Amino acid sequence: MTDSSKTLHLFGIKACDTMKKARTWLDEHGVPYDFHDYKSSGIDRDHLNQWCNEHGWQVVLNRAGTTFRKLDDEHKADLDQAKAVELMLAQPSMIKRPVLDLGDKTLIGFKPDLYAAALLQKA
């Protein structure tokens, strides 16, 4: 079995425009995936820690989003990975999206060229 025959896991929020672009790209390229909506289904600490360890919490925490910007300054101050993970557990909307789990690594955010490099060369 090759990597390309394995079903990937796409994490995000259903209504997000960037998520829609990623899902459309995957569908158009015939890439099978399971979708996990962490706004409705939640997310566990293990996934968040794994993503933060791989990419850095600064990448995983969506500080540009409305949910983060609405936080009071006390919650935004002195952020580190542990605090960022707690914020994302409490408010999954603060997780940058999408997160595409390729099995051996993850991609955070949607860039068609990165998806193509990671997925199409294996096919």
Secondary structure as the mmCIF struct_conf table of DSSP 4:
data_model
#
loop_
_struct_conf.conf_type_id
_struct_conf.id
_struct_conf.beg_label_comp_id
_struct_conf.beg_label_asym_id
_struct_conf.beg_label_seq_id
_struct_conf.end_label_comp_id
_struct_conf.end_label_asym_id
_struct_conf.end_label_seq_id
HELX_RH_3T_P HELX_RH_3T_P1 ASP A 3 SER A 5
BEND BEND1 LYS A 6 LYS A 6
HELX_LH_PP_P HELX_LH_PP_P1 THR A 7 THR A 7
STRN STRN1 LEU A 8 GLY A 12
TURN_TY1_P TURN_TY1_P1 LYS A 14 ALA A 15
HELX_RH_AL_P HELX_RH_AL_P1 ASP A 17 GLU A 28
TURN_TY1_P TURN_TY1_P2 HIS A 29 GLY A 30
STRN STRN2 TYR A 33 ASP A 37
TURN_TY1_P TURN_TY1_P3 TYR A 38 SER A 40
BEND BEND2 SER A 41 SER A 41
HELX_RH_AL_P HELX_RH_AL_P2 ARG A 45 HIS A 55
HELX_RH_AL_P HELX_RH_AL_P3 TRP A 57 VAL A 60
STRN STRN3 LEU A 61 LEU A 61
TURN_TY1_P TURN_TY1_P4 ARG A 63 ALA A 64
BEND BEND3 GLY A 65 GLY A 65
HELX_RH_AL_P HELX_RH_AL_P4 THR A 66 ARG A 69
TURN_TY1_P TURN_TY1_P5 LYS A 70 LYS A 70
BEND BEND4 LEU A 71 LEU A 71
HELX_RH_AL_P HELX_RH_AL_P5 ASP A 73 LYS A 76
TURN_TY1_P TURN_TY1_P6 ALA A 77 ASP A 78
HELX_RH_AL_P HELX_RH_AL_P6 GLN A 81 ALA A 90
HELX_RH_3T_P HELX_RH_3T_P2 PRO A 92 MET A 94
STRN STRN4 ILE A 95 ILE A 95
BEND BEND5 ARG A 97 ARG A 97
STRN STRN5 VAL A 99 ASP A 101
BEND BEND6 GLY A 103 ASP A 104
STRN STRN6 THR A 106 ILE A 108
BEND BEND7 GLY A 109 GLY A 109
HELX_RH_AL_P HELX_RH_AL_P7 PRO A 112 LEU A 119
TURN_TY1_P TURN_TY1_P7 LEU A 120 LYS A 122
#
